[in-house]
Amino acid sequence: MELTWEPTDADRELFERELDGFVPDRIYDVHAHLYELWQWKKPTILEGGPEKLPLERYQEEIRWITPGRKTHGLFFGGGLHEETFRASNEYIAAQVAKDPASRSLLIVSPHMDPEEVRQEVRRLSMVGLKVYQHFAPGEETWEAEIEEFLTEEHVRVAHEEELVIMLHMVKSRALADPVNQATIRRYCETWPKMRLVLAHSGTAFNPHHTAEGIHSLAGIDNVWFDTSAMTEAGAFEPIVRQFGHERLMWGSDYPISHLRGRCVAIGDNHVWLYENNVDWGNLSYRRIQPVFLGLESLRALKTAAWNLRLSNSQVEDVFWTNARRLLRLE
Ligand SMILES: [Zn+2]
């Protein structure tokens, strides 16, 4: 199948059937990207989507997965490369300035001078840093150690300025990797005024890694998790069991939310199933109609909330209050 970029009846019906009674009226989306496509560089799965994604387009299209809801958010760019991240930061600052209730993060390269990081955050009125493993040395960066793309000097600045840091850790076993665990604890304990958000539920692409590793973070006061792009309830449940529901925040990972498919665990790995890399027509004896990944993520969160017996007000916290407290908007 070709990549598509539009809502279908299957999306609308799934939301009405399974999610309309679950998703609260107010949403703070703690993980979303705005960009112009060139900022991602090289071929990207996002090429099926628009060339430009300004705030207005986000506000319109986030309703494809949360119809009728009022949404603000924490945004960052798509500039994953030394050549594009500065332009991406300028773009984000200009977009987020349009909504007084939304906030943004500065993409930083590990090569930046710490004082420049401090000045850029201030100049662009941002509330924290977003780091990407793509900035680590070498061609193959999926096994990079956290220090290779989030330097301790940048964490120190985040502590001094009381900033949020959004970290998508890598390595094949993610939160189950003892090297990742040790760095997260060391950074959080050494720099307690920095607030660390572990994206994708602590990189729960394989949820068993988060389940296995979550205990290693016990007792850390300045770590949070977002739900972004995770489509299995097992990604969320260990976090709530270990830290309580206050540390979990809903994030769409827009535009990833608007691709069709799921991220599923297989063995000790995971695989992203998308429209264009699976032969959906021959996969099953029934016709498969994949829906937005963001809808899959919402129903996984609903399952987790059910399994954990979260109350309606606790669910509202996950969608709104927890992020507002993290960002000191409450
Ligand atoms: Zn993201």
Boltz pocket constraint, residues with backbone or C-beta under 6 A from the ligand:
constraints:
  - pocket:
      binder: B
      contacts: [[A, 31], [A, 33], [A, 228], [A, 253], [A, 254]]
      max_distance: 6.0
